[in-house]
Amino acid sequence: MSRTGIATDSRVKEHDPGPGHPESPARYTALLAGLEKAGLLSDLKKIEVREASEEDLLLVHTPQYLALVEREVAQNRTQLSTGDTAISLHSDAIAKIASGCALAAVDAVLTGSVRNAFCAVRPPGHHASATRGMGFCLYNTVALAARYAQKKHGLGRILIVDWDVHHGNGTQDIFYSDGSVLFFSTHQSPWYPGTGPASERGEGKGAGKTINCPFPAGSGPSEIVGAFRNILLPAAADFHPDLVLISAGFDSRLGDPLGQFTLGDDDFLELTHMMTDLADRYSNGRLVSVLEGGYSLYGLATAACAHIQALLGH
């Protein structure tokens, strides 16, 4: 059995945000080409994927929001009315495929056909809330994966870590008063979307289950890897997650056009090893990583290769 699965579908290239947009279909092409060139694709088990159903999407999103997306995509609008998310005629279907890839990865990991999995998908998802798409995101893929693992597989506690350079405001909003999901985020601040101060720590049942680590432009491994080691690991030990999910945004890498962090590929290798060790300790190795940002085509490919090498145990 391959230790690591890959959940992907070449149709994700059909979501077209328009000429010159940073979240372009070329991201997918560059990522897969990088994995092929590095000889990693042959080491990964291909996970059979599907499109997320309306029932799946309703685990996180409201019926009114789903209807809005369907309606505005069918109207051939160029942007969702809820925020800065460019769309085209295929965007609704492609976002459902992206989310379906993550759900299939959860199934594969929790049934034991793979130990962990990477979802090479687009568009990203972590800015989407229950009622609003924004920041290139239509459906919150990682949040859907968490709720699906709880509903279908009966898991209790889910850890979501987000190392994208942008704060995962949608993920935070969805689980802010929940308590069954620990959300940990490192992100540039001040930066888009302007959320995620350290003072936001959850409320009600979710009090203390949101951990934000905002850092200024220019921050790198000492800040970000240090926060994972010194803040996340003790919190995870207290939380004892049944499953680890990663919002893997590679726009926190040095040289990304939409971020000003300075992580290198070795740092993503170290972060991933930290997460696989954590999953081994508390979650029987069960981990699913979902691609978020990463807008330098070269940087996305090399950072993702480092990430996957660590998932494979290299």
N, C-alpha and C positions, 0 to 999 in steps of 0.2 A: 504494500500500500504506500502510495506517495504521501509523505507527511503533509504536503501543502496542496490545496486545490486552487484553481483559478475559475472565477465566475465572470464571464464576459460574453458579449454578443456584438458582432461587427455592425449591427444595425444602429448602435449608439452613435455612429458617425452621421446618421441622418437628421439629428437635431442640429439645425443650422441657425446660429444666432446672427449671421450676416457678416459681410466682408470686414476684415480688420478686427473682429471681436476676439478678445484674448481667450475665451472659452470655446475654441474652435475644434472642428472635427480632427484637425491635425494633431491635437493632443493625444487622441486615441492611437492614431497611426504611429506617432513617435514612440509612445509607450510600448506598444507591441513590437515595433521594430527593435527597440532597445533590449527587450527581453529576449528576442530571437538572436540578436547579435551576441548577447552575453551567454547564450547557450542555456538559458533558464527555462524556456518554454517546455522543453522536453522533460524537465524535472517535475513539472506541475501536472496534477490530474485535472482534466477538464470537467467541470461540473455542468450537468445539464440544467439549463436555466429556463425560466418562464417569465411571462408578463405578470406583474402584480395585478390582482383583481380589485374590483371596487371594495369588496369585503376586506381585503388586505389594507388598502389605503385608508379605510375608515377606522383602522386601529389607531391612527394618529390624526388624520385630517377630517374636517367637518364636511358633511354632504354639500353644504353651500359652496365651500371652496372647490371641491371636486367639480361641481357643476360650472363654476366660474372658469376654471382652467379649460374644461371641455368646450365651453361656449366661445371663449376668446381665441383659442387655437383654431376652432372651426371657422371663425370670422376672419382668419388670416391676418390677425393683428401681428405687429412686430414686437410688442412688449406686453407683458401682463399688466393689468391696471393696478395690481396690488403693489408693484415695486419694480425695481430695475432688473427684470428678468426678460431677456430677449427670447422670442419664440418664433417658430415657423410651423408649417402645416403638420409636421410629424412630431412636434415636441411633446405633446401629451402622451402619445404611444411610446416614444422613446424613453421618457421619464419613467413610465410604468415598467419598461423592460429593465432599466437601470435598477429600480427598486426590486423587481423580481429576481434579478441576479443576486442581490443581497439576501433575499429570503431563501433562495436555493442554496446559497452558501451556508446559511444557518442550518438548514436541513442536513446538508452534507456533514457539517462539523458535529451536530448533535446526534446524528445517527452513527457516527464513527467511521464514515467512508473516507474522511480526511481528518487530520488533526487540527489544522487551521486553514484559512482560505483568504485570498485576496480578490477583491471585486474591482476589475478594471472597467469602470463605468463612467459615464457622463450623461447629463449634466450633474454637477455636484448637488448636495442636498442640505447641508447643515444650517443654512440661513432660513430655510422654509419652516414656518410655524404651522400650527393647526389650521390657521385661517388665511395665511398670507405667503405668497412666493416672493422672494427678493434675492438680490445678490447672486444672480445666475441660476437660482435653485427653484424647482417646481415642487418636488415631493422630498420629504426628509428621509432619505434612504436609511441612514443609521438609526434614526428613531424608530422607523418601521421595523427594522431588524430586531431591535430590542423588544418591542411590544409583541412581535410575532414569536420570538423565542419564549416569551412568557405565556402567551395564549396557546400556541400549538404544542409547545414542548414542556410546559409547566414549570419553567425556571422561575426563580424568585428574584435574585439580586443580579443586576447587570451593571457592569462598569463600562462607561463610554469615555475614552480619552481622545482629545482633539488637539493635534499639534499643527493644524493649519495656521497660517499667519493671521487670518481673520477669525474673530470670535464666532463660535457656533451659536449664535443667539437663538435660532429656531429650536435647536436641540435643548438648550437651557430652558426656554419657555415651556416646552412640552412637558418636561419632567420637574419643573421648579418646585412644585408642591407634592411630588409623588412619593418619594422615599424609597422606592424599590430600585431606582437607578442612581448611581453615583456618576456625576458628570464632572470631568476634570479638563480644563482648557488652559493651554499657553497660547498667548496671542499678542500681537503688536498693539500698543495703545499710546496715544490716540491714533485710531485708524478705523477704516470701515469695519463694521457698521456702527461704531461708537458705543458699543455695549461691553459688558464683562468686567466691571471693576471688581476688585477683590472683596468689596463689601457685599456683593450679591452672593449669598450663600444658601439660598433656598428658603422656603417658608412652610409652615404647617408640618405635615409628615416629612416633607423634603428638607427641613431645616438642617443645614450642615452637609447636605448631599450635593451641593454645587460648589466647586472649588475653582475659582478663576485666578490665573497668574498672568496679569498683564505686564508687558515689558516694553521699554521704549525702542524706537528704531535703532538698529545696529546691534541689538542683543544677539547672542549666539549660544554656544554650547554651555558655557559656565552658568548662564541664567536658565536656559530652557532644559537642558539635560539635568542641571542641578535641581530644578523644580520637580522634575519627575522623580529623581532619586530621593530628595529630602522631604517633599510634600506628598506626592502621590503614593509612594510605596508604603509609608505608614498608614495613610488613609485606606488604602486597599487592604492592608492587613486587618484593620478593624472591620471593614465592610465584608470581606470574604466573598467576592463575586462568583456566581455560577458560570458566567460567560464574560469574556473581554471583547469589546468592540472598539475599533480604532477609526476615527475620522482622519484619514491619512492625507493631509494636505501638504504637498511638497512646494508650495509657494513660500514656505518658511526657509527654503534653501537660499544660500547666497546667490545673488544675481537674478532673482525672479523679478519680472517687471511690475508686479503688483504687491510686492512686499519688500521690507527692508531689514529682515533678519539675516543672519550670517551662518546658518547651519551648513555643514558639509555632508557629503555622502556617508562618511564614517560616523557622523552623529546620528543619522537615521538608522544605520546599522546598530549602533549602541542603544538607541531608544527602542528599536524593535526587539533586540535581545532582552532588554529590560522587561518588555511586555510579554514575551514568550516565557520568560522565567516566572513572571507573576502569574500567568495563566497556568503554567505547570504546577505552581504551588497551590493555587486556590481553585482552579476551574478545570482540572484534569486536562490541561493543555488547550482547552477550547477557546479559540480566538478567531474573529472575523474582522478583516481590515477592508475599509471601503474608501476608494479614491475620492478626495474632495478637490482642492485646488492644486495649482502647479502650472505655471503659464510660460515658463521658459521650456521650450521643447527639449533642449539638451538636458537641462537640469531635472526636468520631470523624469526623463528616461533613466538617467544615472542614479537619481535618488531612489526611484522605485525599484531599480535593480538591487541596490543595497538593501532595501526593505525586504524584498523577496528572498534574497540570499539568507537573511537572518531568519525569516519565517521557515525556510528550509532547514535551518540549523547549521548553515555553513559558518 
